[in-house]
Amino acid sequence: MRTRGIREQEKKKENLFAALESGTHSPALIERLNAVDQELTEMVAAREAAVVKPIPLPANLPDVYRHYVSELVQTLTSEKVVGRAVDEIRQIIERITVNYDKGTKSHTMEVVGDIVEMLGKSNLSDADAYRQSESSIKLVAGVGFEPTTFRL
C-alpha cells in the first residue's frame, strides 16, 4: 500500500516538473510541487521506518504440529462436530494430494492451503499476529519437519 502511494506521488512530482519545464512558472505550481515533494519525502521515510516483525515459532514446532494433527483426528471422529469441522477445514485447505512411492512402499500426503489461517486457528491468541504478517510467512517443510505421511 505504501509503495503504491509513493509511486503516485512520484508521478505527480514528475508531472509538475514537466509543467515547469514546458514554461509554466506560476507561484501556485511551485507551491504545489513543494507540497508534493514534502509528502513524498514523508511517505518514503515512513516506509523505510516500517519494520516487519518476525513471527516467533516455537522450537518444538514439529511436536506441536503432530499434537494438533492427532487432536484433529480425534475431534473429527465425533459426530457432533463433523459437519462444522468439515466446513472450517474446507475454508483453509485447498487440496490434499496423496502419493504412493513403490520404491519405499510408503505414502506421502501434501496439504495445500492457507498457512496463515491454519496457524491462526491452531493458536487463537496469536491469530491476529499471523494475519498482520501474512505477506511475511513462508513455510517450507520437508523430511524431519513432520511425519512423512503429513508432508506439507
N, C-alpha and C positions, 0 to 999 in steps of 0.2 A: 504494500500500500504506500509506504513512504517513497519507494523508488518511482512509482508511477507519478506521484505528486511532484517529485523532483524533476522528472522528465518534462512534465507540463510547465513547470516554472522555467526550466531551461529553454523550452520552445518559446515562451512568452518573451524571455530576455533576448533571444535571437531575433524575434520579430521586431522588438523595439530597436535593436541595433540596426536592423535592416531599414527601418523607417528613418533613423538618424543618418545612415549612410546615403539614403536617397535624397537627403537635403531638408528633411523636416526637422527643425530645431526649436520646437516650442518649449517653453518652460514646463508645461504640463507633461510633455513627453519625457523630458529629462527627469522630472519628479517621479513619474510612474516607473521609469527604468530603475531609478534608485530604490524605490519601494520593492520592486520585483527582485532586484539583486539582494536586498536585505532579507526578504522572505526565503530566497533560495539558500543563502548562507545559513540561516537558522535551520532550515529543513535538512541540509547536509550535516550540520553539527548534531542535530537530534538523531539522525540515522546512525552516525558514527558512534554516538554515545549509547545507543541501544545495545544491550548485551544479551545474547541468548543464554539463558540459564540452563546448564546441563541438568538432565533428569537423573537423579541418583537411582541406580538399580541395585537391588540387594545382592550381596556377594553370593548368596545361596540361591540365585535365580533358578537354576535347573531344578533344585529341590522344591521351590515354591511352585514352579510350573507343573511338576509331577503331582504335587498335592492337589492343585486346582483341577487337573485332569481327572485324578482319582475321585475327588469330591463331585465333579460334574457327572461322572458315570453313575455314581450312587444316587445323586439327585434326580437324574433323568429317568431312572427306573421307577420312580414314584408316579403313580397315575395322577395324583393331584397337581403336579407341576409340569407334566409333559407338554401340554399344549402351550402354556405360557413360555416355557423354556425354549421350545422349538421356534416360536416367534422371535424371541430375543436372539437366538443363535443365527437365525436367517438374516437378521439385520447386520451382524458383524462378520459372518463368514460368507465369502463369495463362492468358494468352491473347495471341495476336498478331492484330492486325487490319490488313489491307492494303486501302487505298483508292486508287481511281484518280480523278484530277481531270481531267475532259475539257477544261477551260479551259486548263490549263497542260500537259496531256498528260504528266502525271507521276504516280508512285505515292508514297504515304506509308505508313509502317508504324508502328503503335503497339504497343509492348510493355508489357503489364501484368503485374506480378508483385511479388515480394518484393525490394524495392530493397536492404534490409539484407543479405540473402543474396547478391544479385548483387555488392554491394560486397565482402562478406566473401570470397566465392570468387575474386574478381579480385585480392584483396590479402590473402593469408592472414596476414601479420604483423599486420594491423590488424583482423582479423575479430572478435576479442573486443571491441574498442573500438566497432565498429559495432553489435554486438549489445547492448552495455550502453547505448548511446544510441539504441536503436531508436525510442523514442517521440519523439525529437527530430529524426529525419531526415525531411525532406520535400524532395522534388526536383521542380521544375517545369522542364521543358525545352521549348525551342521552337526556332524557326529560328535558326541561328547556333550553337546548342549542339552539335549533331551533324549529320551528313549528313542531308539531307531524307528520305532513304529509311530512316533509322533513328530516327525521331522517337519519344520515349518517351511 
